[in-house]
Every structure is written in C-alpha cells, then in structure tokens.
Amino acid sequence: MRATEQAEQLNDHMVTGLVRDGVIPADSAVDRAFRTVKRHWFLPGTDLDQVYANVAVVTRRRPDGVPISSSSQPAIVARMLQQLDALPGHRVLEIGAGTGYNAALLGQLVGPDGTVTTIDVDPEICAAAEGHLQVAEASNVSVIRGDGWAGVEEHGPFDRIEATVGVWDLSTRWVEQLKPDGLLVAPLWLRTGLQASVAFRRRNGGLKAASIEPCGFMTLRGPGAGDAGYEQIGGWTVSFDEPSPTRAALLERLLPTPPRTGPAPDLPAGWFTRMALIEPDAVHLFSLGRDGPVVGRGVIDASVPGLAVIVSDPRGANTVQVFGGEEVGGRLLRMIGSGPPIELRNLFISAVRAGEPVDEHQPLVTLTRPNFRFVISGN
Ligand SMILES: C[S@@+](CC[C@H](N)C(=O)[O-])C[C@H]1O[C@@H](n2cnc3c(N)ncnc32)[C@H](O)[C@@H]1O
C-alpha cells in the first residue's frame, strides 16, 4: 500500500476512534475537519503509527530534555475545538502554533470566509509550521512570530481565541482583543498537577466558564509565564505552584529512598481534583516509563518528614507508596476519604480582573494571579 493511502486509513481509524469514544460528535464540523486535515503533514519524519496513535508527539526539547513544543494529543485537540466552537466566517487567534496542525484544523472550521492567526515565540517552530501549512494548503492561516501573551492586535478583534500552551493567568490583551460574547479557551494551571482547558465566555465585561475539560500542557514561555512550573527531581517531573526550594530539597532527599508499597484503596473519580484544590500540601509527580506515563499524586509533609503518593502505572493499576515517615501514609488515606470528590467538568469558574469586585459568596477556592482572580465553586 502506498504511504499516502496508509496514512489516510490510519487517520480515518484514529478519527473513528475519537467519535466512538464520544470525544467528537459524528458528522460534526470537528469530525469533518479531522478527516480532511492529515496529522502526518505536520509531523514529517515521525513514524505513521505514532502519528496516528492518539498520543502527544514532542517535536522540540530544551537541552536538559524538557519538552518545549509538541503536537498535542488528538483527543485533547478535539475536545478543545469542541469547546471553542469556531464557526464559518470567524476570525480566530491561536497562541502556540507548534506544528501548525491545530491551526489547519481551525482553518477548516472557519472556512474560506474566516481567518486564523497563529503565533509562536520560537522562529524555527514558526518556519516549520509555515511549511506544514503550505503542504496542507491552509491558505486562510497566517503564522506570526512573537510572544503570544501580547495577542495580535492588528489581526483582531477575534471571535475566538485559543491558547494551546499552558497558562497560569490570562493576558489582559487577549480579553481586549476578544469580541463581546466571544470565547477564549485556555489550558489553565489551577493547582499543582491540576490543569483544565477552560472555555471562558466574555459577557458584560466579565469572563465565565462555559465548559471545562481536563488537560495537560507544557507551560507558556516568556514574561507571561508566571510562577508555576515543573522541576526534574529524582527521575520525576514535579509540578510546583511556585518555586519551592524547601519542598524541592525534601523531595530530592525522599524520592531516592526505597518506598513502602501497598495496595491502593478504592479511588473515587475526582479525588485528586478535590485534594489539589483545597490541600496546600498536595503533590503531583510524572515520569515517562517504557510502557507509558507513570503518575504519582498525593501529599508531602515536611513535619514528618514524608511523602505519600498513589502511583498509577500505564495500565491504570494503583499502589500507595510511602517515602520517609509512615504517618504521612495515614494522612493521605484520611484525606482521600474525608470529603466528596470533585468532578472537574462540573466546577464553576469565573475570571475577575484584579481590583474588581467578586460576586461569588462562598467559593471553594479563589486563585489570585496578577491579572485575574479565578473564583472556583464546587459541584
Ligand atoms: C503544545 S505546543 C502547541 C501545539 C500546536 N497548537 C500544534 O497543533 O502543533 C505549544 C507551543 O507554544 C509555544 N509557546 C510557548 N510560549 C509561547 C509564547 N509566549 N507565545 C507564543 N507561543 C508560545 C511553544 O513554542 C510551542 O510551540
């Protein structure tokens, strides 16, 4: 079979899988866009089986190995496009051009009467994206080199803005460049290990979440990046809400020690969402094992000192691992059982400009960032 035919078949198989799993409604605009735009045009040199395996493909890394660009997992790309609801004729801004794949999908969604502007901070990434978009004949997409935190005022105002890179706050420029009633979709860092793709609708000067989806994105580069981020410690990628030398040193000490391992309790869906939102000692660890991602979610306690995490392997099997003092294991188990889990998709989130009044009376948590306060209520 010729490579093109093989790629077409693999693409159809991948999209059919996304429809079957309920990620994309059958015969929807997003379904048609995915069937038209082939992902291998944007990942030249990558094995076709990997291109169409519904996984993120890292395309660029820092010298220390930390990924700085990728083609995001197609299921997440699709979910975010559903959230964005880009329509024919729309003017769309994407922050994070990467390979150009999502921009080309957006180009299909807005059609010949619409336009897509995609911006990336990295000139080499922009040049590659431009080449891929030419192959895809995406003539309504333009690539801009620059810091996406500033938006692209000269191409606005936009009906839709989508960030495909993780953010810790929102840029006030995006909101200014978004039309009233427009949608802004961004992977927002809520708390350690907890990111969500939030679709904010701009209404009466405020921003209210219209939909929320779980996601995991690499973080924005440049002045808008904020304090949150990742550190490599003891073979794990650890997420921190703010740089924390004390915690980092504690993890450096604890992680190389042999853990006590036992069976995990029943874990209700959403247990870690609740813990990450309300528990300041929550921790999140990630490592890419030979068979896929391994994730550790739990609690660190400097007073013990100890670390207790539920480790989930690539097959979804869970164990409890306790490093250091045993008491922290008990604390983790009590925390898991101490309150109803929280379904991320059912949260209410509003973004309130710094200095403006909040009308929510009893939020679950308020995240104060330089430009916005994110007021989160439970379900
Ligand atoms: C996950 S990739 C985007 C994937 C892309 N949408 C695609 O379809 O391939 C994130 C991208 O955001 C870019 N980025 C990081 N910080 C940025 C910034 N401040 N402004 C614009 N782009 C940025 C990175 O260079 C990277 O290419």
PDBQT file of the ligand as one rigid body, heavy atoms in Angstrom, charges set to zero:
ROOT
HETATM    1  C1  LIG A 401       1.846  22.223  22.730  1.00  0.00    +0.000 C 
HETATM    2  S1  LIG A 401       2.642  23.256  21.571  1.00  0.00    +0.000 S 
HETATM    3  C2  LIG A 401       1.302  23.792  20.532  1.00  0.00    +0.000 C 
HETATM    4  C3  LIG A 401       0.756  22.717  19.649  1.00  0.00    +0.000 C 
HETATM    5  C4  LIG A 401       0.192  23.247  18.354  1.00  0.00    +0.000 C 
HETATM    6  N1  LIG A 401      -1.024  24.005  18.543  1.00  0.00    +0.000 N 
HETATM    7  C5  LIG A 401       0.044  22.172  17.318  1.00  0.00    +0.000 C 
HETATM    8  O1  LIG A 401      -1.073  21.965  16.813  1.00  0.00    +0.000 OA
HETATM    9  O2  LIG A 401       1.052  21.524  16.982  1.00  0.00    +0.000 OA
HETATM   10  C6  LIG A 401       2.944  24.756  22.485  1.00  0.00    +0.000 C 
HETATM   11  C7  LIG A 401       3.625  25.819  21.670  1.00  0.00    +0.000 C 
HETATM   12  O3  LIG A 401       3.525  27.046  22.383  1.00  0.00    +0.000 OA
HETATM   13  C8  LIG A 401       4.656  27.802  22.050  1.00  0.00    +0.000 C 
HETATM   14  N2  LIG A 401       4.825  28.892  23.024  1.00  0.00    +0.000 N 
HETATM   15  C9  LIG A 401       5.349  28.852  24.270  1.00  0.00    +0.000 A 
HETATM   16  N3  LIG A 401       5.333  30.062  24.833  1.00  0.00    +0.000 NA
HETATM   17  C10 LIG A 401       4.791  30.915  23.918  1.00  0.00    +0.000 A 
HETATM   18  C11 LIG A 401       4.518  32.312  23.901  1.00  0.00    +0.000 A 
HETATM   19  N4  LIG A 401       4.804  33.093  24.937  1.00  0.00    +0.000 N 
HETATM   20  N5  LIG A 401       3.967  32.840  22.790  1.00  0.00    +0.000 NA
HETATM   21  C12 LIG A 401       3.675  32.052  21.708  1.00  0.00    +0.000 A 
HETATM   22  N6  LIG A 401       3.919  30.732  21.675  1.00  0.00    +0.000 NA
HETATM   23  C13 LIG A 401       4.463  30.165  22.761  1.00  0.00    +0.000 A 
HETATM   24  C14 LIG A 401       5.791  26.796  22.042  1.00  0.00    +0.000 C 
HETATM   25  O4  LIG A 401       6.904  27.268  21.313  1.00  0.00    +0.000 OA
HETATM   26  C15 LIG A 401       5.101  25.583  21.425  1.00  0.00    +0.000 C 
HETATM   27  O5  LIG A 401       5.359  25.508  20.054  1.00  0.00    +0.000 OA
ENDROOT
TORSDOF 0
